[in-house]
Amino acid sequence: MCASIQIPDFLAPDKSVREIGAFRLLGVFELVDRFAREFQIDQEIAFASLLAGFAHSMGGAREMDSSLGKIRPPFSLLLVTPESDSVWSRAPVRFLVDNFEATMRLFAGLGLSKESKGESDPEDAPVHPEAARVAKTAEMARSVYADKISERLVTSSLVAPYSRVPFDHHVLLTNPYPGLGRAFRLLSSEGKIRLEQALGSSTPVRQGPEENSGAAPAFYWQVDRREARRFLGENPWFAGLPFLMLETAAPGVVTLDPDKGCGGEIQRRCLDLFVSRHQSMRRTRVFSANTRPFVVVREFLAVAQRWENGSPTPSPVAPGRVAQMALRLALLLTVLDGKPEPDQVAAFMGLELAKRLHIRHLRTLAKFLPIPPSEVSITEGLTDWERKIFFRICDQPGLSASELGRTFQRLRKPERDEALTGLLRRGLVGLRDGKLYREEPRRHHLNPDVPLPG
């Protein structure tokens, strides 16, 4: 049985961007178009795949501060393809998965040889303008950086702990070796709960009451159609996670030389983004979503929240998730276009692309989800802070609101109260004698007397 998901009107594309070609205004579109043509995949799939690869290369070097929580570039993507082993889908993350260690070794070698010779011949200069800086870091770390960091940035394991990386807290989960479905079947029930908490709230996997793994995971996975259907059937809770699930109908073209065509350009862009990530060294550059360019996102949220308040049950449409993706994409497009800060074009295009991809996600999910949408995870549609607070209350029931706030380093009182309002309104959290506890969710009409966040 396939689920049925209604697409509300507020997700309709703006009339100015009804065709994907309207995104030619963005500097990255030329590369997206080349990627789509060379591998014979459609442009929406190419957009999502490349932006996911770029986002994971950028890591936590940029951040958007919003009422929906802290938004960072990495996002989770599940590609459903006709092929069981899709070669083209590896291209966007090839730098991190296959080429990172070799690149770092090259940088280290270039830096060491240049220093030992004491030469300044331009012909001996590193092939990348930041190579010397990265090489110096590699040398100072006695090659540990060059040799070991790749396994901390990327892992095919679903089981924590993931090592703490030296400059931010993001790890990319790639396709598990035994296959996605079998890898999840090998997970314990507790392991699934911990993974759901981490993927659902963009926080490190919890190992115990007070222990984190050090890195917040996001995934870039590819499965064939049969495995996707079986995987969602065995793990219906997975549908409640914040991720994009996109299906491509036709198999992509296999390219034997990965650096031929646009492959080399993708590699260079990922390298540039990683160098920027490394230079940040935990000094994240923060932008605000409360500035003028993001009026369009705030207006979208206002309309979407009114619709959500009138919905009789929690909906998998999750407009808050669309807004989060819009901010994430605006941040990515800003960096990829070389702009100092997000502008109205980035905000508008980010929102419109997020709407397009979310509609496609919902249709793909409806095709493969074997249960009614009302039975998906109870955390469906929660904001970033709502998820984090909900999972914290699950781990530490009986906290007061003030005690809860002190368990987070960067949680402001207005954000705490806004998130708690949302959780109380949904019936996920209850307040008894001034203490917060998890409740079974209500499936009836949302209480209109409880104010919505924002």
Buried (B, 14 or more C-beta within 10 A) or exposed (E): EEBEBEBBEBBEBEEEBEEBEBBEEBEBBEBBBBBBBBBEBBBBBBBBBBBBBBBBBBBBBBBBBBBBBBBBBBBBBBBBBEBEEBBBBBBBBBBBBBBBBEBBBBBBBBBBEBEEEEEEEEEEBBEBEBBBBBBBBBBEBEBEBBBEBBBBBBBBBBBBBBBBBBBBBBBBBBBBEEBBBEBBEEBEEEBBBBBBBBBBBBBBBBEEEEEBBBBBBBBBBBBBBEBBBBBBEEBBBBBBBBBBBBBBEEBBEEBEEBEEBBBEBBBEBBBBBBBBBBBBEEEBEEBEBEEEBBEBBBEBBEEBBEBBBEBEBBBBBBBBBBBBBBBBBBBBBBBBBEEEEBBBBBBBBBBBBBBBBBBBBBBBBBBBBBBBBEBBBBBBBBBBBBBBBBBBBBBBEEBEBEEBBEBBEEBEEEBBEBBBBBBBBBBBBBBEEEBBBBBEBBEEEBEEEEEBBB
